[in-house]
Amino acid sequence: MSSPASLFRLARAGFVLARAGVFRDVDPAIAPPPARLPLALAKMLARRDAKGDERSGLSRLPGAISALGPSYVKLGQFLATRPDVVGPDVVRALERLQDRMAPFPREVAVAIVEKAFDRPLAETFLAFGEPVAAASIAQVHKARIGTPEGERDVAVKVLRPGVERRFRRDLGDMFAAARLAERWSPEARRLKPVEVIESMARSVKMEMDFRLEAAAASEFAENVEKDADFGAPWVDWDRTAKEVLTLEWVEGAPMTDVAALRAAGFDLPRLGRVVIQSFLRCAMRDGFFHADMHPGNLFVRPGGKIVAVDFGIMGRLDFKERRFLAEILYGFITRDYTRVAEVHFEAGYVPRIHRVEDFAQAIRAIGEPIHSRKADEISMAKLLTLLFEITGLFDMKTRTELVLLQKTMVVVEGAGRSLDPRLDMWATAEPVVREWIERNLGPLGKVEDAGRAAGALGRFAAALPATLLRGEAVLARIEEIAGEGLDLSAPTLERIGAAAGRGARAGHVALWIIALCALALTLLRLR
């Protein structure tokens, strides 16, 4: 199963969550039988001030996760992008997580920079200040460099020392808990916790290599280079390595300070529209969007241009997914529910065992109440959330990229309405959606579709001989195996059974030790 140290850490995590009262409102009937006694013990462990207190349970979840350390904070932030897994109530609680940590000393950061570039700091930067922000993975310093155009300020992101080892250890614990949950809980198997942790592990691995974040920042900056109202900082590749990222220093007012923006004379409704339209334009035009576009990552320059920072979490959409997004939004705008349903079926998101007409009827139940409200009362993000809930009734499989898109739209919509509470989401989105549809689904788009189809056929034809040869080799191997026979003798089967039995017993013992942690968010999903 796992090392004793791993089991101890997971037991500690379960204890911290239990003491915070996170399990207080979980119904034991929905838990698998082996977890019901641990769940009862967890409720007994809850602090007395948590019992009967309205602030207990989910409201205490962010504080409990923060107490467990940076790895669990990152897990909570990742799960906040997966409402399909943990549910909207848990997402709202996790959104309050603050990824803020005490900075490590400047001297340590200097040593990391010097090691990364194998030269003294003075040969890399003209000046290197104290940390201005610190999070679980890295901290940021303001520095100064010399360029042919003169001296310029830059932001230097430095990887936290020892963070890779810490994350590697904690991710191993999380994998163990997820595998055990899948073994003992059918509901957990449906929510695929192992797959969730694998996705988080890939995301964290990319976040810890700042060369990859630099590439994302560079690509994003190129995409928005010609946008008048929205931009991204340039990357200093000469001062970027695996542990160090150097970007343009963005001088501007943070979008978190609405009062300061108003006092500076900015047109707040215009800024709100720019945020929404820029996000949609990046998602639909470029298929590459900033997936952590909260106000803290947005700055407004003196001329009114919005600049995004922090490119650790990005989302991609291929052409099919962009068409899906455009057509469902436009279908709701025009109340063409049949077309919205057809798009789901054409994209292969809903199995053909269901009828388009039945699905259109379910979508109408979402759309009609919206059209009875004022434009500034309609939440596009809530609409997509309801849509994905309905699609769950029609066996629509989870599409991670669409869930990330929906989650980001919730954040972006919140940012827009913090600037203009009466923001008309539909009037704001309509020009961007209509432009994309006219460009890609009109006559010119159909010609390009034909070109893509012809290219795909050409590639298939070119690969056909190699495919046939591989198929022949596979068939020959199958015939060889069939000729030799499969060893399914009684002794072999007994050894297999004994091994499975040992694994089951070990897993059962381990489950009692770590159930408080392994089932935490899964059970909260079902509240």
C-alpha positions in Angstrom: 0.0 0.0 0.0 2.2 2.9 1.3 5.0 3.5 3.7 4.1 4.1 7.4 5.1 7.7 7.0 2.7 8.2 4.1 -0.1 6.6 6.2 0.7 8.8 9.1 0.6 12.0 6.9 -2.8 11.0 5.5 -4.1 10.2 8.9 -3.0 13.6 10.1 -4.7 15.3 7.1 -7.9 13.4 8.0 -7.6 14.5 11.6 -7.1 18.2 10.6 -10.2 18.1 8.4 -12.2 16.3 11.1 -11.3 18.8 13.8 -12.4 21.6 11.5 -15.9 20.0 11.3 -15.6 19.4 7.5 -17.4 16.0 7.9 -20.1 17.3 10.2 -23.0 17.4 7.7 -22.0 14.3 5.6 -24.7 11.7 5.5 -23.3 8.3 6.6 -25.8 6.5 4.3 -23.9 7.7 1.2 -20.5 6.4 2.5 -19.3 2.9 1.7 -19.7 0.6 4.7 -16.0 0.4 5.7 -15.9 4.2 6.0 -19.0 4.7 8.2 -17.3 4.1 11.5 -14.4 6.4 10.7 -16.9 9.0 9.6 -18.7 8.7 12.9 -15.4 9.1 14.7 -14.6 12.2 12.5 -17.8 13.8 13.6 -16.9 13.2 17.3 -13.5 14.8 16.7 -15.0 18.0 15.4 -14.2 21.0 17.7 -17.1 21.9 19.9 -17.4 25.4 18.5 -18.0 23.7 15.1 -21.0 21.7 16.2 -24.2 23.6 15.4 -22.2 26.6 14.2 -23.3 27.9 10.8 -19.7 28.6 9.9 -18.7 25.0 10.3 -18.4 22.4 7.6 -17.6 23.8 4.2 -16.9 27.3 5.5 -14.0 25.9 7.5 -12.6 23.9 4.6 -10.3 26.6 3.3 -8.7 27.1 6.7 -8.2 23.4 7.3 -6.6 22.9 3.8 -4.3 25.9 4.4 -3.2 24.3 7.6 -2.1 21.2 5.8 0.5 23.0 3.7 1.2 24.2 0.2 0.6 20.8 -1.5 -2.9 20.6 -0.2 -3.5 24.3 -1.0 -2.6 23.6 -4.6 -4.9 20.5 -4.5 -7.7 22.7 -3.3 -7.1 25.3 -5.9 -7.0 22.6 -8.6 -10.3 21.1 -7.4 -11.8 24.5 -7.5 -11.5 24.2 -11.3 -13.4 20.9 -11.3 -17.0 21.5 -10.2 -17.9 18.3 -12.0 -15.9 16.4 -9.4 -16.5 18.2 -6.1 -19.7 20.1 -6.9 -20.5 23.8 -6.8 -20.8 24.1 -3.0 -17.3 22.8 -2.4 -16.0 24.9 -5.3 -17.4 28.1 -3.7 -15.6 27.1 -0.5 -12.3 26.3 -2.2 -12.3 29.6 -4.1 -11.6 31.3 -0.8 -8.2 29.6 -0.5 -5.4 32.1 -0.4 -2.1 30.9 -1.9 0.0 33.2 0.3 3.0 32.0 2.2 5.8 33.6 4.1 8.7 34.6 1.7 12.0 32.9 2.0 15.1 35.1 2.4 16.5 37.2 -0.4 19.9 35.5 0.0 18.3 32.1 -0.7 16.7 33.5 -3.9 20.0 35.0 -5.0 21.7 31.6 -4.5 19.1 29.9 -6.7 19.4 32.6 -9.4 23.2 32.3 -9.4 23.1 28.5 -9.6 20.5 28.6 -12.4 22.7 30.8 -14.6 26.1 29.7 -13.3 27.3 33.2 -12.8 27.3 36.0 -10.1 24.0 37.9 -9.6 25.6 41.1 -10.7 26.2 39.7 -14.2 22.5 38.9 -14.6 20.7 41.8 -12.9 21.7 45.4 -12.3 19.5 45.3 -9.1 17.6 42.6 -7.3 15.1 43.6 -4.6 13.4 42.0 -1.7 10.4 39.7 -2.4 7.2 41.5 -3.3 4.9 38.4 -3.3 5.2 34.8 -2.1 3.1 31.7 -2.9 3.4 28.0 -2.4 5.6 27.3 -5.5 7.5 30.5 -5.9 8.0 34.1 -5.0 8.5 37.3 -7.0 11.2 39.9 -6.8 11.4 43.2 -8.6 14.7 43.6 -10.4 16.4 45.8 -13.0 18.2 44.8 -16.2 20.2 46.6 -18.9 19.0 46.5 -22.5 20.1 48.2 -25.8 17.2 50.6 -25.2 18.3 51.3 -21.7 17.5 50.0 -18.2 14.2 48.3 -17.6 12.3 46.9 -14.6 11.5 43.2 -14.6 9.6 40.7 -12.4 11.7 37.7 -11.4 9.9 34.6 -10.3 12.1 32.2 -8.2 11.2 28.6 -7.4 10.8 27.9 -3.7 13.6 25.7 -2.4 12.7 22.1 -1.6 9.2 22.5 -3.1 9.7 19.8 -5.7 10.6 17.2 -3.1 7.7 18.3 -0.9 5.2 18.1 -3.7 6.5 14.7 -4.9 6.0 13.3 -1.4 2.5 14.7 -0.9 1.4 13.7 -4.4 2.4 10.1 -3.6 0.2 10.2 -0.5 -2.7 11.6 -2.5 -2.3 8.9 -5.2 -2.5 6.3 -2.5 -5.6 7.8 -1.0 -7.3 8.1 -4.4 -6.5 4.5 -5.4 -8.0 3.3 -2.1 -11.1 5.4 -2.5 -11.6 4.0 -6.0 -11.2 0.4 -4.7 -13.8 0.7 -2.0 -16.3 3.3 -3.3 -18.3 2.9 -6.5 -19.2 6.7 -6.3 -15.5 7.5 -6.1 -14.8 5.3 -9.1 -17.4 7.4 -11.0 -15.6 10.6 -10.0 -12.2 9.2 -11.0 -10.0 10.6 -8.1 -6.9 8.9 -9.5 -7.4 10.7 -12.8 -7.9 14.0 -10.9 -4.7 13.6 -9.0 -2.9 12.6 -12.3 -4.2 15.8 -13.9 -3.0 17.9 -10.9 0.4 16.2 -10.9 0.9 17.1 -14.6 -0.3 20.7 -13.9 2.1 21.1 -10.9 5.0 19.5 -12.9 4.5 22.1 -15.6 4.1 25.0 -13.1 7.4 24.0 -11.5 9.3 24.3 -14.8 9.3 28.1 -15.5 10.5 27.5 -19.0 7.1 26.1 -19.8 5.3 29.0 -18.2 7.6 31.4 -20.2 6.5 29.6 -23.4 2.9 29.9 -22.4 3.4 33.6 -21.6 5.2 34.1 -24.9 2.5 32.4 -27.0 -0.3 34.3 -25.2 1.5 37.6 -25.8 1.9 36.9 -29.5 -1.8 36.0 -29.8 -3.0 39.3 -28.2 -0.2 41.5 -29.6 -2.6 43.3 -32.0 -5.4 43.7 -29.4 -5.8 47.4 -28.5 -7.2 46.9 -25.0 -5.6 43.7 -23.7 -2.0 42.5 -23.5 0.6 40.4 -21.7 4.2 41.1 -20.5 7.2 40.1 -22.7 9.5 37.3 -21.7 13.2 37.8 -21.0 14.4 34.5 -22.4 18.1 35.3 -21.5 17.2 35.4 -17.8 14.8 32.5 -17.7 15.6 28.9 -16.6 13.9 26.0 -15.0 13.9 27.7 -11.6 13.8 31.3 -12.6 11.3 33.2 -14.8 11.9 36.8 -15.8 9.1 38.9 -17.3 8.4 42.5 -18.0 7.4 44.4 -14.8 3.8 45.6 -15.3 3.2 49.1 -13.9 -0.5 49.5 -13.3 -3.4 49.5 -10.9 -4.5 46.0 -9.8 -8.0 45.2 -10.8 -8.7 44.1 -7.2 -8.7 47.7 -6.1 -11.9 49.0 -7.8 -11.9 52.2 -5.7 -8.4 53.1 -6.9 -9.5 52.4 -10.5 -12.5 54.7 -10.1 -10.4 57.4 -8.4 -7.9 57.2 -11.3 -10.7 58.1 -13.7 -10.9 54.8 -15.6 -14.2 53.9 -17.4 -15.2 50.9 -15.2 -18.0 49.6 -17.5 -15.6 49.6 -20.4 -13.0 47.7 -18.5 -15.7 45.1 -17.6 -16.5 44.6 -21.2 -12.9 44.4 -22.2 -12.3 41.6 -19.6 -15.2 39.5 -20.9 -14.5 40.0 -24.6 -10.8 39.5 -24.3 -11.3 36.2 -22.5 -13.9 35.0 -25.2 -11.6 36.2 -28.0 -8.6 34.3 -26.7 -10.7 31.1 -26.1 -12.6 31.2 -29.5 -10.1 33.0 -31.8 -6.9 31.5 -30.5 -8.0 28.3 -28.7 -5.6 29.3 -25.9 -6.9 31.1 -22.9 -5.7 32.2 -19.4 -7.4 29.8 -17.0 -6.7 31.8 -13.8 -8.0 35.2 -14.9 -9.1 36.5 -11.5 -8.7 40.2 -10.7 -5.5 39.6 -8.8 -3.8 38.6 -12.1 -5.1 41.6 -14.1 -3.6 45.1 -14.0 -4.8 48.3 -15.7 -2.1 50.5 -17.3 -2.4 54.3 -17.3 -3.8 54.3 -20.8 -6.6 51.9 -19.9 -5.0 48.7 -21.3 -5.5 45.6 -19.3 -2.5 43.3 -18.9 -2.7 39.7 -17.6 0.1 38.0 -15.5 0.8 34.6 -14.1 0.6 32.0 -16.9 0.9 28.8 -14.8 -2.6 27.5 -15.6 -3.7 27.8 -19.2 -6.5 26.1 -21.2 -6.7 25.0 -24.8 -9.6 24.3 -27.1 -9.4 22.6 -30.5 -11.6 23.7 -33.4 -14.4 21.3 -32.5 -14.6 22.6 -29.0 -14.5 26.2 -30.1 -17.4 25.5 -32.5 -19.2 23.8 -29.7 -18.8 26.9 -27.4 -19.8 29.4 -30.1 -22.9 27.5 -31.3 -24.3 26.8 -27.8 -23.9 30.4 -26.8 -25.4 31.7 -30.0 -28.2 29.1 -29.7 -29.1 30.4 -26.3 -29.0 34.0 -27.5 -31.4 33.2 -30.4 -33.4 30.6 -28.4 -32.6 27.9 -30.9 -32.6 25.0 -28.4 -32.8 22.3 -31.1 -29.6 23.6 -32.6 -27.9 23.6 -29.2 -28.9 20.0 -28.7 -27.7 19.0 -32.2 -24.3 20.6 -31.5 -23.9 18.3 -28.5 -24.7 15.2 -30.6 -22.5 16.3 -33.6 -19.6 16.8 -31.3 -20.1 13.3 -29.9 -20.6 14.6 -26.3 -24.0 12.9 -25.8 -24.5 9.2 -26.7 -26.8 8.4 -29.6 -29.0 6.3 -27.4 -30.7 9.6 -26.5 -33.0 11.6 -28.7 -32.1 15.1 -29.9 -35.7 16.2 -29.2 -35.6 15.1 -25.6 -32.2 16.8 -25.0 -33.6 20.0 -26.7 -36.5 19.9 -24.2 -34.1 19.7 -21.3 -32.1 22.6 -22.6 -35.3 24.7 -23.1 -35.8 24.3 -19.3 -32.6 26.2 -18.8 -33.0 28.8 -21.6 -36.5 30.0 -21.1 -36.2 31.2 -17.5 -33.2 33.2 -18.6 -35.1 35.1 -21.3 -37.6 36.2 -18.8 -35.0 38.2 -16.9 -33.2 41.4 -17.5 -30.0 41.2 -19.4 -27.8 42.3 -16.4 -29.4 39.5 -14.3 -28.3 36.7 -16.6 -25.1 34.9 -15.7 -23.5 33.2 -18.7 -21.3 31.2 -16.3 -24.3 30.0 -14.4 -26.0 29.0 -17.6 -23.0 26.8 -18.6 -23.0 25.3 -15.1 -26.7 24.4 -15.5 -26.1 23.1 -19.0 -23.4 20.7 -17.7 -25.7 19.5 -14.9 -28.4 18.7 -17.5 -25.9 17.0 -19.8 -25.0 14.7 -16.8 -28.5 13.3 -17.0 -27.9 12.4 -20.6 -24.7 10.5 -19.9 -22.4 13.2 -21.3 -18.8 12.4 -20.4 -16.7 14.9 -18.6 -14.6 17.1 -20.9 -11.8 18.5 -18.8 -11.1 21.4 -21.2 -14.8 22.4 -21.2 -15.0 22.3 -17.4 -11.9 24.4 -17.2 -13.5 26.8 -19.6 -16.7 27.0 -17.6 -14.8 27.5 -14.4 -12.7 30.3 -15.9 -15.8 32.0 -17.3 -17.2 32.0 -13.7 -14.1 33.9 -12.6 -14.0 36.2 -15.6 -17.7 37.1 -15.2 -17.1 37.9 -11.6 -14.2 40.2 -12.5 -16.4 41.9 -15.1 -19.3 42.5 -12.8 -17.0 43.7 -9.9 -16.3 46.6 -12.3 -19.9 47.0 -13.6 -22.6 45.3 -11.5 -25.1 45.9 -14.4 -22.9 44.4 -17.1 -25.0 42.8 -19.9 -23.2 39.6 -20.5 -25.1 38.7 -23.6 -24.7 42.0 -25.3 -21.0 42.0 -24.4 -20.4 38.4 -25.7 -22.6 38.6 -28.8 -20.1 40.5 -31.1 -17.3 38.1 -30.4 -19.4 35.0 -30.8 -21.1 36.3 -34.0 -17.7 37.3 -35.5 -16.3 33.9 -34.9 -19.4 32.1 -36.3 -19.4 34.3 -39.4 -15.7 33.8 -39.9 -15.5 30.0 -39.3 -19.0 28.7 -40.0 -19.9 31.0 -43.0 -18.9 30.4 -46.7 -15.2 31.0 -46.0 -15.2 28.7 -43.0 -16.8 25.9 -45.1 -14.0 26.2 -47.7 -11.5 26.0 -44.9 -13.3 22.9 -43.5 -13.1 21.3 -46.9 -9.4 22.0 -47.0 -8.9 20.5 -43.5 -10.9 17.4 -44.5 -8.8 17.0 -47.7 -5.6 17.3 -45.7 -6.8 14.7 -43.2 -7.6 12.3 -46.0 -4.2 12.8 -47.6 -2.4 12.1 -44.3 -4.6 8.9 -43.8 -3.8 7.7 -47.3 0.0 8.3 -46.7 -0.1 6.3 -43.5 -2.3 3.5 -44.8 0.6 1.1 -45.9 2.3 1.4 -42.5 -1.0 0.9 -40.7 -1.7 -2.3 -42.7 1.8 -3.6 -41.9 1.2 -3.0 -38.1 -2.2 -4.7 -38.3 -0.6 -7.8 -40.0 2.1 -7.9 -37.2 -0.6 -7.8 -34.5 -2.7 -10.5 -36.1 0.4 -12.7 -36.4 1.2 -12.2 -32.7 -2.4 -13.1 -31.7 -2.2 -16.3 -33.8 1.1 -17.2 -32.1 -0.3 -16.7 -28.6 -3.4 -18.7 -29.5 -1.2 -21.5 -30.8 0.9 -21.6 -27.6 -2.2 -21.5 -25.3 -2.8 -19.5 -22.1 -1.8 -20.9 -18.8 -5.0 -20.9 -16.7 -4.2 -24.0 -14.6 -5.5 -24.4 -11.1 -2.1 -23.5 -9.4 -1.9 -20.3 -11.5 -5.4 -19.3 -10.6 -4.7 -20.0 -6.9 -1.6 -17.8 -6.9 -3.6 -15.0 -8.6 -6.3 -15.3 -6.0 -3.9 -15.4 -3.1 -2.2 -12.2 -4.4 -5.5 -10.5 -4.8 -6.5 -11.5 -1.3 -3.4 -10.1 0.2 -3.9 -6.8 -1.6 -7.5 -6.6 -0.5 -6.6 -7.2 3.2 -3.8 -4.6 3.1 -6.1 -2.1 1.4 -8.9 -2.7 4.0 -6.5 -2.0 6.9 -5.1 1.1 5.2 -8.6 2.4 4.4 -9.4 2.7 8.1 -6.2 4.7 8.7 -6.7 7.2 5.9 -10.5 7.2 5.2 -10.9 10.6 6.8 -8.7 12.1 4.1 -9.4 10.0 1.1 -13.1 10.4 1.1 -13.2 14.1 2.2 -14.0 15.9 -1.0 -15.8 12.9 -2.6 -18.3 12.8 0.3 -18.7 16.6 0.3 -19.6 16.4 -3.4 -22.7 14.4 -2.4 -24.0 16.7 0.3 
